[in-house]
Every structure is written in C-alpha cells, then in structure tokens.
C-alpha cells in the first residue's frame, strides 16, 4: 500500500509536469542551453591580446622581437604607431590592451651586449588578462636573446615542468565539470521548489491532506519524478561536456552516477523544503531557490574561485553547501580519474547533507490547514 500511494503521488506530479510547458522547457532544455552558453562564454584562457607597437629603432633585431610576439599565438598586432599620442588613443578606446615601445638604440645595445630596455604598457582594467599578459611578455623576453645571438647561453636554472591532469591547461576542462554542478543545483532545486507551493496556490493541497497518504510518502512521491528528470539532465550534461566540449572523463562512470544520484537526491529534497517554507507562493519559492543555489554554487563551491584564497570565516561557511563537495567530486572523476578511496569523504558529506535536508522537509510539512 505504501508503494502504491507513493506511485500515485509520483504519477500525479508527472501529469502536472507534462501539462506545464514551462516546466518541461526548464527541465529538458535549460540545462543543455546553460551548459552550451556558459561553456563557451566562461573561459580563463587568454589569447588574441590586442597589441600595438611603436618601433623607433626599425632594425632587423627590433623586427625580430615584434615577430616573436606575433608568432607566440597570444598577441594580435593590430597597428604600428608613430608617436606616444597614438598609444594613449588605442589604450583609452580599448582597441589595444598592450603597447610595446622599442627605443632608438635597441639594436645597438643588443649587439654590444648591454641591457636593451623595451617599454611595455599593459591595460590593467582587466587584472586577470594583465597578469597573464605580463607573464607571456616575460617569457618572450627570456627567449629573445637565444634567437638573436650566436653565443651559447647557460641558464642558471633549467626547470622541467610537467602538468598533470590538464596538460594542455585548457580552462574548459575544469570549467565544464563545475558548470554541471552549478546548473544541476539551480535547475533541479528550481523545479522542485514549485511543487508544494503550486498545490497550495491552486487549492489542491486540501484534497491531498484529506487522503491517507503519509507525509513521508507525499514528499517521496513528489520528489521522485524530479529526481528522474534531474538524473536524465545530468546524463545529458555529461554527454554534452564529453562530446561537444571534449572534456576528458577519466574516472569510473558507475562512481559518477552513484555520487551524482546522492547529490540530486539532496537537491530535490532542498527544493521541496523551499516549496514547503514558501507555501502558497510559487514566485517566492522560485526566487529563494535561485538565490540559495546559484550564488553559493558559483561563488562558494570552488568552481570560480579557490576556497583556499578566501577569508577563514568564509571558508568555514563553504562547508554548508553541498555544491562544494560535488564540484570536487566532478573535477576528480573527470580530470584525475579519482576513485572512491579518494572521494569517500566528499561523498559522505553529500550523503549527510542530503539526508538532513530530506529530514527537514518531512519535519516542516504538516498535513493540516493553517
């Protein structure tokens, strides 16, 4: 009888979802659209840095230096200027982010072995781009003497760097797994946040209250369809990430499915809890769902910003949000091929958080009229 009551509530919820085109669109299209938009829009790779050159020397050596910037693949030379006023104009109008000024005596100093100073002006309004551009410029300045001199240069250090897990240093490889966690948090919680509030708003909750369905059965019946939809969206998002964006999936798929299911269960339970709290108002429920999932998932999960760089009180607060653990799990499975031995603590925290939210949802729902 218990299973039949849960099945009846789940069937009723599926019928409501099917009759609501907006819910269907949110459930089936929004995750893929968001992953597609954010996946292409968000990137930390810095390429095509617009650059202008004021070459006062106009020698073969100065042209060789300019060629190194052009051939690096990071700088796009948009113009050669003849005076400092043009430099100001390009930087002020955002037509260029970097300006390189080569002095009159540049080749003379290079040939005589003296320090040849080159002035580089970087637009610092975008600090991330400016910092990365500065690193590129420093690397080019170190390689340049080796290309223009016949002398053998013995470096003081000869570092050999090896990058693990993301050898090509593509930002997309760690952005996409984090995006999957963020999108699933927002979309699934948003969908389920409307389920109980919709019953009160439409006046159908009185009918449910009068039935012999228990509170736990009602909650499980309502979250089951959304869990199934969220699971399908999760699989679809993973397929898009792997096939369209080329993100490597090095870990165990079964482990990914299992831990994702734990996260989804907690997310749908959280959405139901929001819907119970915001009884009678779908608009309030949706706003609470978006604010309580999107901002923490973006800012406090380690997806966009490293948690270790945050203030200590804020680092403590991040432990409250399940997205923190799920982002770590996804990055570990996708990029590192991590096993349960390495991810068990994050999985345990997800399970505890999911069980706690489900318990709170049951405790806060009362089968009575207020």
Buried (B, 14 or more C-beta within 10 A) or exposed (E): EEEEBBEBBBEBBBEBBEEBEEBEEBBBEBBBEBBEEBBEEBEBEBEEBBBBBBBBBEBEBBBBBBEBBBEBEBBBBBBEBEEEEBBEBBBEEEEBBBBBBBBEBBBBBBEEEEEBEBEBBBBEEBEEBBEBBBEBBEEBBEEBEEEBEEEEEEEEEEEEEEEEBBEEEBEBBBBBBBBBBBBBBBBBBBBBBBBBBBBBBEEEBEEBBEEEBBBBBBBBBBBBBBBBBBBEBBBBBBEBBBEBBEBBBEBBEEBBEEBBBBBBBBBBBBBBBBBBBBBBBBEBBBBBBBEBBBEBBBBBBBBBEEBEEBEEEEEEBBEEBBBBBBBBBBBBBBBBBBEEEBBEEBBEBBBBBBBBBBEBBBEBBEEEEE
